[in-house]
Amino acid sequence: MQIGFFREIVFPALHPPCLPSLSGCIPSHSRERVKPMPLVAQSTFRPLIGLGNPHLQTLLPAIARHIPPLPWSRERLELVDGDFLDLDWLNPGQGRLLILSHGLGGNSRRPYVAGLARAAARRNWSVLAWNFRGCSGELNRLPRFYHSGASEDLAAVVSHAAQTGRFEVLALAGFSLGGNMTLKYLGERHASRVPVAAGVALSTPCDLAAASAAAAVAMAVAHHAEDASAQGSAVAADASKNAASFAAKAVMLSNKA
């Protein structure tokens, strides 16, 4: 499933065919400097038998998928504000580089990052999977955390990679929150001189306000279920206590008789 998805979604974006676009959604004042986003008009993806439910497709890899350890090489990037980012490199020496951004609460060693990194390395790409501030196993120095709009950290990583002079092609891929960061960076890229060939956002909540509202509803339902369960447990405990008391009284009456 992962290889087919990678072949269908990621690499076509790095080498896009003639696909329809969202040019009508781009404001007229931005069309001169923003290229339309390509779309996969007709997907050829077919889930395995029994895995048609998207929730199962999400849960199964997280539970059952195993990626053997990869030969990562770690580098620490010092930032201009005094903080640092830890970068993990894979398959160096190639002319093309894929920069991966993980999701909320993740890191560069998560299976979904490692799976994509391995697939790219097998296709002769170098890979740079970077860790957001505080996500590499060591707390960052400044009282600052990462968020979906912290594209300046991604910009620092991309600039660092470009300045090595080893790569003819740079491409980006981000998961979930990392996808938000990637899209924001690409939208701001007109102000940067770093050449990025393509970018891919995977499982990304593009509408953060709507996603937050949906998450709030889900949390409210979960809390309501917990409250109902707690109330049910209390009722059951009272019933058990009353039954025990009734049984004790019955025994006493029986003894008197």
Helices and strands as residue ranges (DSSP letters): H 2-5, I 6-10, H 11-14, G 23-25, G 28-30, H 54-64, E 73-78, E 84-90, E 96-101, H 111-122, E 126-130, H 151-163, E 169-175, H 177-188, G 189-191, E 198-202, H 208-256
